[in-house]
Amino acid sequence: MNAFRCSLAAALAAAVFPLSALAQADTGQCIVAGRLDGVQWAPRFTGVQLLGAQGKVVASADKKIVSGVRQVKLARPALLSRCDGDQPLFNADGEPAGKKEPVPRLAAGVFDVEAVAYPKLRTGGELVELRVRVPADKVTVSSR
């Protein structure tokens, strides 16, 4: 019965949110690698490994070095989101809670990073947002 429900949910999600529309590289799909608070990671998400030139691991929290990231290695799936760039994040404090809908996520693996941005947080610090090149066969849909 559980398998049937999962299959039904996946089919419904695919019908509502087609993968081909999500997975085009030019749609500006991003993942969040973590949060920088001044000069340190606060935190860097586990399962996300930043890679620089020649595939070397980037562990530094220095924005100049993080901006040079060329690839990201995901140990587990990561949620895909719209890229906010260096714009302030949307403030939904006065908005009613939204309806929970299926969301796209990027499978585990190594992906090319096209750009790095740092959207500012109201409470201080910045997110580390990676615009990634998203192959269609690496995108799945997950319910929340």
C-alpha positions as CSV (number, residue, x, y, z in Angstrom):
1,M,0.0,0.0,0.0
2,N,2.8,2.4,0.9
3,A,4.5,1.7,-2.5
4,F,1.3,2.5,-4.3
5,R,0.9,5.8,-2.4
6,C,4.5,6.7,-3.2
7,S,4.1,5.8,-6.9
8,L,0.8,7.8,-7.0
9,A,2.4,10.8,-5.4
10,A,5.4,10.7,-7.7
11,A,3.1,10.5,-10.8
12,L,1.0,13.3,-9.5
13,A,4.0,15.5,-8.8
14,A,5.4,14.8,-12.3
15,A,2.1,15.8,-13.8
16,V,1.8,19.0,-11.8
17,F,5.5,20.0,-11.9
18,P,7.1,18.5,-15.1
19,L,10.8,17.7,-14.7
20,S,11.7,19.0,-18.2
21,A,10.6,22.5,-17.1
22,L,12.7,22.3,-14.0
23,A,15.9,20.9,-15.3
24,Q,16.8,23.3,-18.1
25,A,20.2,24.9,-17.3
26,D,19.1,28.3,-18.3
27,T,16.2,28.5,-15.7
28,G,18.6,29.7,-13.0
29,Q,18.4,26.8,-10.6
30,C,20.4,27.2,-7.3
31,I,21.2,25.3,-4.2
32,V,22.3,26.7,-0.9
33,A,25.7,25.5,0.4
34,G,25.5,27.1,3.8
35,R,25.7,30.4,5.6
36,L,28.6,32.7,6.2
37,D,28.8,34.8,9.3
38,G,31.6,37.3,8.8
39,V,34.7,35.1,8.4
40,Q,33.4,31.6,9.2
41,W,30.9,29.1,8.1
42,A,27.8,29.2,10.4
43,P,27.1,26.4,9.3
44,R,28.2,24.8,6.0
45,F,25.7,22.2,5.2
46,T,26.8,18.6,5.7
47,G,26.9,16.6,2.5
48,V,27.9,19.7,0.4
49,Q,31.5,19.8,-0.6
50,L,32.8,22.8,-2.6
51,L,35.4,22.1,-5.3
52,G,37.8,24.6,-6.9
53,A,40.1,24.4,-9.9
54,Q,41.4,20.9,-10.6
55,G,38.7,19.5,-8.3
56,K,40.5,20.5,-5.0
57,V,38.3,20.8,-1.9
58,V,37.5,24.4,-0.9
59,A,37.2,24.6,2.9
60,S,37.8,28.3,3.4
61,A,35.1,30.8,4.4
62,D,36.9,33.6,2.6
63,K,34.4,35.0,0.0
64,K,37.1,35.6,-2.5
65,I,38.1,31.9,-2.4
66,V,34.5,30.6,-2.2
67,S,33.6,32.7,-5.3
68,G,36.2,30.7,-7.2
69,V,34.2,27.4,-6.7
70,R,33.8,25.5,-10.0
71,Q,32.0,22.4,-8.9
72,V,29.9,21.1,-6.0
73,K,29.8,17.6,-4.7
74,L,26.5,16.5,-3.1
75,A,26.5,13.5,-0.8
76,R,22.7,13.5,-0.7
77,P,19.9,15.3,-2.7
78,A,19.6,19.1,-2.2
79,L,16.6,21.3,-2.8
80,L,16.7,23.4,-5.9
81,S,15.4,27.0,-5.7
82,R,15.2,30.2,-7.7
83,C,18.4,32.1,-7.7
84,D,18.2,35.3,-5.6
85,G,21.7,36.5,-6.4
86,D,22.8,39.2,-4.1
87,Q,19.3,40.5,-3.7
88,P,17.7,40.6,-0.2
89,L,15.6,37.5,0.4
90,F,11.8,37.8,0.2
91,N,10.2,38.8,3.5
92,A,7.0,36.8,4.0
93,D,6.4,37.8,7.6
94,G,3.0,39.3,6.8
95,E,2.0,36.6,4.4
96,P,-0.2,33.6,5.2
97,A,1.5,30.2,5.2
98,G,1.7,28.9,1.7
99,K,0.3,25.6,0.4
100,K,2.8,22.8,0.5
101,E,3.6,21.7,-3.0
102,P,6.1,19.4,-4.6
103,V,9.6,20.8,-4.8
104,P,12.5,20.0,-7.2
105,R,15.7,18.5,-5.8
106,L,19.0,17.7,-7.3
107,A,20.3,14.1,-6.9
108,A,23.6,13.3,-5.2
109,G,26.7,13.8,-7.5
110,V,29.1,16.3,-8.8
111,F,27.8,19.4,-10.6
112,D,29.3,22.4,-12.4
113,V,28.8,25.8,-10.6
114,E,28.1,28.7,-12.9
115,A,28.0,31.4,-10.3
116,V,28.2,32.1,-6.6
117,A,26.1,34.7,-4.8
118,Y,25.6,35.9,-1.2
119,P,22.0,36.9,-0.4
120,K,22.0,38.8,2.9
121,L,20.0,37.5,5.8
122,R,18.0,39.9,8.1
123,T,19.5,38.3,11.2
124,G,23.0,38.8,10.0
125,G,25.3,36.8,7.8
126,E,24.8,35.7,4.2
127,L,23.7,32.5,2.4
128,V,26.1,30.9,0.0
129,E,24.0,30.4,-3.1
130,L,25.4,28.3,-6.0
131,R,23.9,28.5,-9.5
132,V,24.4,25.0,-10.8
133,R,24.2,23.5,-14.2
134,V,21.3,21.0,-13.8
135,P,21.1,17.9,-16.0
136,A,17.5,16.8,-16.5
137,D,18.1,13.2,-15.5
138,K,19.4,14.4,-12.0
139,V,16.3,16.2,-11.0
140,T,13.5,14.6,-8.9
141,V,10.4,15.9,-7.3
142,S,9.9,15.6,-3.5
143,S,6.8,16.4,-1.5
144,R,7.1,18.5,1.7
